[in-house]
Every structure is written in C-alpha cells, then in structure tokens.
Amino acid sequence: MIEVLKDLDNMSSLYAEANADNEVANTKLIDAQARLEALVAELKTSKSSVSALLKYKKKYFELESEMEVLLEENATLKFQNTLLETSLDSTQVQLSTQVASNTKLEAQNQRLSESVEAAKKLTVERLNAYGVIQRRSGKLVPTTRASRVDNLRICYSVPSNLLAEPGDKKYFVQVIDPSLSVIGSNTPIQYEEDVLKYSYVSTFTYDNELLDVCDFVAADEADYEKGVYTVNVFDQNRLVSTSTFTLK
C-alpha cells in the first residue's frame, strides 16, 4: 500500500505542477487530479488486503495511462499558446508600425493639401500707382505734380496659375492719401471683427493666364495733396499687395 500511495502522490505532484504552469485552467487536468486525490483518500481509509491493493494498483495504471495522454496534450497546448503569443506580439508590432505610418501619412497629406490650397490662391505682382493727366484725346500723361493730377491710375499683374479656379474675380483696392484718409468711394465692409474701407472694387475675368489689370480712382475733391500715398490690394480681408507713390 505504501508503494501505491507513493506512486499516487508522485502522480498528484505532476498534475499539480502541470496545473500551476497553466495561466488558464485545464479542466481535464483538474478533473483527473480530483479523481486521483479521491482515490488516494479512499486508499488511505481502505483495508490493505491483497484484493484491495490489486484493485487500487489497476486504477493506478489506468490513471497513469490517462496522465501520460493529458500531460502530452497539455504540453502541446502550451506550445501552441507560445506560438500564438509570439504571433500576437508580432501582429501588435505590425499594427503599431502601421498606425505610426498612417499617422505620418495623414500628416503628410494634410501638409500637401494645405500646400495645394495655398498654391491655388491668386497673387498680385508689380503693383504700380501714379498720377496722370488725362488729355481730351484720351491720352494719359504720367505726372508727379499734385496740382496737375486728374486721376490716379492703379495697375497690377495677376500671374499665370494653372491650379487656380478660372472665372470672375475681384479685389478690394484701398488708396490712402497723405492725411491717412481713404480716397474714392471710401466704402466700409465688415469681416467678423474687422472693418475694411476700400476705394473701389477691381474686377476681372481670369483664365489662368498672365493678366494685367488697370483702374482709375479719383479724389472726392479736385485737388490732390502733396506727399506719400499708399495703395493696398485685398482679397476679401487678406492683404495681397501694397505699394506707395509720391506726389510733389
């Protein structure tokens, strides 16, 4: 009987070790260990007759055969779990790398989109303003003498831009005299908290090609002051170009 109990105790230790080594309980191992412990308890309280020992010895061999199968299954499950964990770790790394790559790509696309939107905006080049004498024939004679000025002529160029949307466009032109008054219509327009006073609206039709635009603006009074005049060109409330000229 002592030998049988010793063998059963060894078997129970193997079951306990196998169960302790599993993060998730293996129900087959737990059930087999419970039956084994019940057999040990029964053996300890039974009579140590030859027939009883033979019965328990037979049960021991049956349990031993079952244990070999269960422990082999358990080892296979542990190996499969290890492979699965490795695969999951690899997948997690790949996902993290992909997320980082997607985030970087989104940032690049955002910057590209912003660059394209900026490139679509029209610009103003070669803004030039000066006083002119207007002959009866219609001929215009530039002059810097304030007393001779009939009108102010404002010219600028809109460069070629294939990304811009063609069609009718307009700029708000603001001409400020030496007294810091806006000459021309002096019309106010509200932009949220800002108020822009402009001299006139410069309109043109744009077809993505270089375009020269010229307009006239006159002071409300016939006389023009001597001094420095400032010309600002706005796209809505965005200043796109500025220039100065002087009348003597």
Secondary structure by P-SEA (a helix, b strand, c coil): caaaaaaaaaaaaaaaaaaaacccccaaaaaaaaaaaaaaaaaaaccccaaaaaaaaaaaaaaaaaaaaaaaaaaaaaaaaaaaaaaaaaaaaaaaaaaaaaaaaaaaaaaaaaaaaaaabbbbccbbbbbbbbccccbbbbbcccccccbbbbbbbbcccccccccbbbbbbbbbcccccccccbbbbbcccbbbbbcbbbbbbbcccbbbbbbccccccccccccbbbbbbbcccccccccccccc
